[in-house]
Amino acid sequence: MGTVIGTVAVLVLFALTLAVALRHRPDLAPAPRLSPDLAETILLRAGFPATAHNVLAVREHLGTLFLEQGRRDVDPARWAEVEAACEAGRPDVHGDMGAWPQHVLDQIAAAGRGPDGAGGGAAAARLARRCQDALLASVGTGRGVFGGSLFEPLPRPGAAAV
């Protein structure tokens, strides 16, 4: 009985040590988990309705943007491998388009890690923020996903319906 308690205590101590190490070393953490309603939030912040079509379009664009921008955070020798893994995973997660941007971010985080295992999670977190900011910066500029005619803006309060 004493051996079992000792083993459990050692395992708990190891788990706590690992959790603290990951919390204080974000560069060792995996890619951040994207919010399931990230596309809806981006659409609403941009002033567009979160229709099924719009959500799907933003998720598709977000995954593509991660893939385009993620090149900066990955060793060029590994980039073709990352790109192939992202595209190969696309049909598998296409039924849930929300899963594709996460899949791309996970692949970039895994490849962005250096030989010592550091760097991938932090780089992926910066990438996610950078891409979200870029999407929102395109609102009203006439360029980018929100600058074109892909979406209909939300009606303005007090505006008559056409």
N, C-alpha and C positions, 0 to 999 in steps of 0.2 A: 504494500500500500504506500509506503514511504517513497518507493521508486517512482510510482505513478505520479504522486504529488510533485516530486522533484522534477520529473520530465515536463509536466504541465507548467510548472513555474518557469522553467528554462524557456519553453516555447512562448509563453506570454511575454517574458522579458525580451526575447528576440523580436517578437512582433512589435512591441512598443519601441524598441530601439530602431527598427526599420522605419516605422511610421514617423518618428522624430527626425531621422536622417532624411527622409524624403521631403518632409515639411520644410526643413531648413536648407535643402539642396534642390530647388525646383528644377535645376538643369538635369537632374536624374529622373524626374517624373515623366510619365508618358504624356502624350498629347492631351491637352485639356478636353474635357467632355463638352461638346456643344449643347446648348440648350435645345430641347426638342422644338421649342417655338421660336427659334432664332430667326427663321425666315419671316414669320409673322411679325415679330418685333421690328425687324429691319424695315419691312413694308410700312408699318404704322408710323415709325419714326420718319420715314421718307414722305409720308402723306399719301400713301396708296392703300387701297383696300386689300385685305388678306384673303382674296378669293383663292380657290383651289389652283386655278391657272397661275395666278401671281406667285403663290407660295412655291409651286413646282419650278417656275422660271427662276426665282431667286435662289432656290436650293441648287439647281443646275449651274447657275452662274457662280455661286459661291464655291462649289466644288472645282469648277474650271479656274476660277481666280486663285484658289489655293494652289492648284497645280501649276499655274503660270508663275505665280509669285514665289512659290516654295523652292524654286530652282536656286535662289540666293542662299538658302540655308542648308544645301546639300552639296557634298563633294561632287564636282562635275563628272568624275569617273563613275559615280553610282547613279547619276541622274536618269540615264536610260532605263535602268532597272526599276527605279522608283516609278517612273512614268508608265512603264509596262504593267507594273503591279496595280497601279491606280486604275488604268484603263481596263485591265483584266477583271478587276473587282466590280467595275461599273455595272455590267449586266446582272451580277449576283445581287446587288443592292438596289437595282433600279426599281423594284417593286416598292421599296421604301426610299424615295429620293432623298429623304432626310439623312439616310445612312451614308450616302455617297460622299458628301463633304467631310463627314467624320472619318470615313475610310481614307480619304486623301490625306487629311491631317495626320492620321495615325501613321501612314506610310512615310510621310515627310519627317515626322518626329523620330521614327525608328531609324531612318537613313541619316538624319542630321546628327545623330550621336557620334561623338568621336570614338577613337579606339578605347578610351577609358569609360565609355558609356555615358558621357556627359554631353549636354548641349541640346539634345533633341526636343525635350519637353518644353524648355524655355523658349527655344526658337519657334516651335509650333504655336505657343501661346502668343508670341509677338506677331506671328504671321496671321493668326485668326483676328487679332485686333486691327492690324494694318489693313486687312482685306475688308473688314466691316466698315472701317473708317473711309476707305476708298469708295465703297458702294454709296455710303451716305453723302460723301463729298460731291458725287455726281448729280445730286438732285438739283434740278433747275439750271443745269449748265449747258444742256443741249448735247451732251456727250455721255457715254457710259450707259449702263443698263437703265438708270432712272432718267436719263436725258432724252431718250428716244420715245417712240410711240408704243412701246410694249405694254405699258400699264395705263389705265385710266386713273387720274388722281381722285382722291376722296372729294365729295362735294363740299364746298365751303359753307359754313353755317350761314343761313339766311339766303343762300342762292336758290333760285327757282330750278326745279328739275326740268330737264329738257326732254 
